[in-house]
Amino acid sequence: MFTGIIEELGTVVTTGATTRATTRDTTGATAGSRLSIRCSTVLSDAALGASIAVNGVCLTVTGLRPDGFSADLAPETLERSNLGDLRAGSRVNLERPLSPSGRMNGHIVQGHVDGTGEFLSLDGLGEDNWWLRIRIPDELDPYLVYKGSIAIDGISLTVASIVSGVLSVTIIPHTFRNTTLGGYRPGARVNLECDILAKHVEKLLRRLDLKQPLTVDKLREQGY
């Protein structure tokens, strides 16, 4: 489990196919890939098999070096996230899992990306504050609410507005300076992970018979 509080900006060293010469097999399906990242802070207690979130995607450390680590990317990861878009020199947001004694400074982030959004704009609000606009997929809209939480490329953020499929959040100076957000251009893909609590609530509500008005008694019958 992660919190969406970025610890370090890493730099991609190499990215490429693992067992195939290309990233697609003969059927057109995406093949696996391997990602190598240069970093320092998140290596302090890293070990083979440990988890590190890269742009909000939970990856398993498969190789360690004094100045970085490597991780394998499954086809599902490449299809659902923006990690397949990375190139040598790309900056990435890094976070280690929350320790049992750690503080929940952000929100519950699993590192399981739900999909990607389209970066639209990052407009200045003055004093190094920014207004970020992301176009979201229709299927993620039910899980997003005003003042709710969302992870964008692994960054824990609060929804400031959601109108006609466009999500907006305010970026404070610290977040702008210590994450990848300042380096995006319109059209770039960003990873989105919705609040896990919203997904559980949505599934439970779908099981209720909503043909009749929802009452306290009805909720009690359902075990609430």
Steps between C-alpha positions, in 0.01 A plus 500: 500500500618852417387849599554708188773709665788498251841440657727555204521577130680223315640498146440221248830349383371236260170343404446214259360157427592211727480181292385635163675736264192723489227590745229320298476132414376351171136529607533872570482457878736702714799306630686559823768762549770597747557840657825624653492810723774714656415619854635513856248567780275200437806270496582552867314185608429340162547129436428260217127428499412828674227727364551854370229713343610653168259769378246338730550145369612242758803322353719223637874562521672235286845657486700728730797723432674757721330777302164348412276201441328304224145364479311285251180634344218255430285538187206612719717775649603626157140501377346672801769755594735753341817306585523380142532864392819553701833551329860538621519829688130506601440610859278280719334534841626246755356387833573207730213312670365636827674347802291378798619798705459752219251786481210503253577846364324454167230238445488124444673431168537139388726554202235334280432750222140511374583670170661802343378855453602766251705793626324816379666794672686629804419867549666733748291638786771721644768447766602168338153343541350326200166380360531155340237372253477133398248338265383176662353182348121472531527174696688671785251785546278312755795472741592868503329766710564860598753513787566128460845345460675385183855391419641657182828336401519384860445846651224526762279791395159644590234542234425873470260474206358239265292627208416330170771239533773746600658461844674798660728516803708771662876442509688668785863618463649198684318252276594691185868505594529140618300302242488453123195722445697800376648300213182388322370630170137500376399156379730308735355201681491497880420206725178518703409299808164568659437478873457131591222594743298651215533177301380288791202727565403499130500119492293474819244750373459305176386204711221699661149503356475867412161472330354607834612807700812438706412521871674438831302178540609386154864561587460304824354207305810504285724482808608866526 
